[in-house]
Each structure stands twice: as structure tokens, then as C-alpha cells.
Amino acid sequence: MEHARRRQVSADDRNMWAKTDVPCAGGPVDGRSLLVPIDENGAPPERIDQTWLWIEYGGELLDADMNGVYELESIAGGGPPWVYVWTSALPCQRSTDHER
């Protein structure tokens, strides 16, 4: 009986691992696609920040301008296909590392 329970997979479990490729425009991974998870409605995350990019791309981004985020936009107006568009941080949020 225990074996039978382990083999059952609910729809929620299958969706937990569902992912989609979303192309990026601008920013440090311009022209590449990000493989991102989708939610229960089939939509990718609304925003991809620096943390996610560092985890996925690490050392490839050392010389990149990372002062911004990717924001999800619908190409067709309200649904797929989507694209992530780079949005730079506001001047008050910019890093002051260069001034030190």
C-alpha cells in the first residue's frame, strides 16, 4: 500500500516543476532566454532580480551592469508569448561602489 501512495502524483506536483523559456531584451543576458517556473495559471514570475541572475549565471555576470531587474511583458497583450525587459534601477537606488 505504501508503494502505491508514492507513485501517485497530483496535478499540483506536476505543475510545481513546470517551466518555460522567456527571452530577455536588454540588460546582462540580452538575447538569451531564461528558464523560469510557471505558476498555477501558467504565467512566469513578474520580475527577475539580481539574486536569481547570480544563481543562474554566476561568474558570467562579473563585468555586467547588474543595477536593474527584468520585468515581464506580454507581447500579445495579456498572455503568452512573454518577454523579460530590462529596467534599470532608479538613480537613488544605484550603487555607490564607484564613488568609494
C-alpha positions, -999 to 999 in steps of 0.1 A, spaced: 0 0 0 28 24 8 43 18 -27 10 28 -43 9 61 -25 44 71 -35 35 65 -72 5 89 -72 13 124 -84 -12 151 -81 -17 178 -107 -2 203 -82 30 183 -80 33 182 -118 28 220 -121 54 226 -93 81 216 -118 66 233 -149 89 258 -166 90 279 -197 117 298 -217 112 335 -217 135 357 -239 153 387 -225 156 422 -240 184 444 -228 204 440 -196 231 415 -187 216 385 -205 202 403 -236 192 379 -264 192 349 -241 162 330 -227 156 324 -191 142 290 -180 117 301 -153 90 283 -133 54 290 -141 26 294 -115 -8 276 -114 -21 300 -141 7 292 -164 24 326 -160 62 331 -153 74 354 -124 66 391 -130 101 401 -120 136 385 -122 161 402 -99 198 401 -94 197 372 -69 180 349 -95 205 360 -122 235 354 -99 223 320 -90 217 310 -127 247 327 -143 273 334 -116 307 344 -129 294 352 -164 279 384 -149 310 397 -131 316 425 -156 279 432 -163 258 461 -152 235 444 -127 218 476 -115 182 467 -125 156 440 -129 139 421 -157 101 428 -158 77 405 -176 58 420 -205 32 402 -227 39 405 -264 3 396 -273 -13 417 -246 -22 398 -215 -8 363 -221 19 344 -239 42 349 -255 62 369 -230 95 387 -229 116 400 -200 125 436 -205 155 451 -185 146 481 -164 175 500 -148 173 509 -111 163 545 -103 192 569 -97 185 569 -59 189 531 -59 221 530 -79 252 515 -62 278 540 -49 306 515 -52 322 536 -80 323 566 -57 342 549 -29 
